[in-house]
């Protein structure tokens, strides 16, 4: 089973998740209670994270991530609710969108 290491609020939480689990829907709510998320559908960017390790094992960003994150994708910023976990991964939600992407400003408007 893949391991997910989540850095959030200055803490590191490590859990094994079922292979092909969606990080928010199938794993996050129970296994990562501090995981930040909102809509769960790729529309709000509240679950944005920086992929520190394991980006090469993730599916390419889908149209929702491309629309919401834009250039932030080049910085390995992804939406947790759109990630399917197949291999070990290390992510961080600490100060991910501190500069606020253009997409996140559109969501707030």
N, C-alpha and C positions, 0 to 999 in steps of 0.2 A: 504494500500500500504506500502511496506517495506521502511524503511529509511536507507540511506547510509550516514555514516559520513566518510569523506575522509580528512586525515591529509596530506597536501602536501605543500612544500615550507614554512613551519612554520605557515600555515593557516589551519583552520578547515572549511570545506564546508559540509553542511548537505542538502540533497535533498531526497524527496520521489521518488521512481522509480516504474514503473509498475512491478507487480509480474512476476517472471520468465524472467526478462530482463537480457540480457547479459550486463555486466558492461561497456564494451567499445563500443560495436556495438549499443545498443539501448539506453543507458543512458549517457555514458561518453562524447561523442562528444558534445552534447548540454548542458547537465546538469552539467558536471564537466569539464569546459574548461581547468583547470590546470592539469587534469589527464594525467600522462605520459604514452604514448603508442607508439608502432611502427607498427609492421606488422598486429596486430589484429588476428593472426593465431597461436599463441603459439610458435613462432620460434625465437624470439629475446630477450626476458626477459626485454625489456624496460618498460613494464607495471607491473613488479613485485611489490608486496605489502605485507606488514605484516598484517595478520588478527589479530586485537586486541580483538574484541568481535564478536561472531556469527559464529565462525568456525564450530561449531556443526551443523549448519543449511545449510552448503554448501555440495554439492556433493563431493565425494572423488576425489582426484586429478586424472586427466585422464593421458593417456600415454604421452601426450605432456608435461604436467607439471612434470611428473616423469623424463622424459628424460632431460628437460632443467634445473630443479631445484635440482634434486637429494636429497641430505641430507638436503637441506634448507627447504624442506617440513616439517621436524620435528620441525622447528622453526616457523611454521605457515606462511611461505612465500608461496604465490600463485601468479598466473598470472591473472591479472584483466580480460584479454580478454577471459579467460576460465571460469570465474565465472558467474553462473546464480543466481540471487538474488531472494530469496524466503522469507527471514525474515530480520529483522533489522541487520545491520552489521557495524562495525567500522574497517576501514583499514587505513594504513599509507604507504605512498611512500617515506617518509623521510629516507634517509640513509639505504635503505633496503638491497641492495647488495654491501654495502661498502667494504666488504671483498672479493667480487667477487667469486661466486661459480665456481666450476670446469666447470659446464655447461655453464655459461656465458662466460668463457674464450674460450670455444670451438666455441661459436657463433661468437666471434670477430675474430677468426683465419681465 
